[in-house]
Amino acid sequence: MQLDFFPSRSLTLYLAKMFIVRILAVLVMLVLVLMMLDLLSNSGEILAVEGNGQGELLTYASLRIPQLIQRFLPYSVLLATIITLVTLNQNSEVIAMKAAGLSAHQVLAPLLLTATVVAAISFAFNERVVTRATSTLKAWESAEWGPVPQDSGVKADVYLTDGSNVLTAATITGSGDNIVMNKVTWYERGAGGLIRLQVRADRATFANPGWRLENPVRFNVSTTTTDRPESMVVGQELTPEQVDLDTIDPDAQSFLDLHESIQAHEAVGRRTAEMRAKWWHKLSGPLSSVLMPLLGAVAAFGLARSGHLFVRALIGMALGFAYFVVDNAALAMGSFGGYPPFLAAWAPFFLFLLVGETVLIRTEE
């Protein structure tokens, strides 16, 4: 039996079923509690818009829940690991398995297999559901909870530069010459970077060259006067191709789409460290679920009657949460160029893989 990585078929199914039930239970509990707190924070702003009601709250929940599942699924796997292993330890089932000749890795094998399946499902869920929900939710929030955007390609909170001047838009729809900007603000800067002109408009379209503002309101900073010109074109050097490149949101793009966006940026010599770090993290993020049984395994081994089971559970929980802290810090460092993108996404995973193996081997007996 020592030559087999998995225990018997019956024992593998028993442990896997126990584990997956606890993962789902913890995930549902976390998502429900966090969704309730989120609605308490944002429901007032949503309902303040005329015409919004219960339907809009349900729409918000349907868009927010996928994000919560994406973020807290690895936490759920960690907590489910500790609950499962503590239960097995208290019932002396771990002792029985080890007495039957199973090694520590064989005891954990069904949990690792289950976590791998969860990671694969998480990756597919992020690609098909979370990216679209994120894009729609950001656009809806930028529209100040007005009508829900129907176009999943809406880009929100756009910041564009034309030399020293700045063009911002709450939302952008379309691509190429058909780009339409909504709730636009143009900042024209003078010497020393000081703003000398501010123009607000409801809408902007491509004027070839530049962007034509509709119903502009112009404020001259030096004279503190406001006027309403009939028409105004700004951003003469800002092309639709530049807008398409500058408005890419890595969180709202799938793995393959983001790879194409990175290649487009590299083709024109633009910095891609942030996008490439998040591109790699689209793989390492879901795969973190596979680490959780290994980091929480410290709760499985050692006699329950020794009085140290609670301490072991806390150590397993601390290891798991330490991984998420280091992972977020490394991703932030990679986003602004402190770490190479590959290292920022994968270094925490391999570091805690080694930590988990070391702790497992040292605490097995």
Salt bridges, closest charged atoms under 4 A:
ASP38 OD2 - ARG64 NE 2.99
GLU144 OE1 - LYS183 NZ 3.75
GLU188 OE2 - ARG196 NH2 3.00
GLU214 OE2 - ARG203 NH1 2.85
ASP227 OD2 - ARG218 NH2 2.60
ASP246 OD1 - ARG270 NH1 2.07
ASP249 OD2 - LYS138 NZ 2.74
ASP251 OD2 - LYS138 NZ 3.91
ASP251 OD2 - LYS278 NZ 3.87
GLU266 OE2 - ARG276 NH2 2.97
GLU274 OE2 - LYS278 NZ 3.76
ASP327 OD2 - HIS281 NE2 2.84
GLU357 OE1 - HIS105 NE2 2.94
GLU364 OE2 - LYS98 NZ 2.98
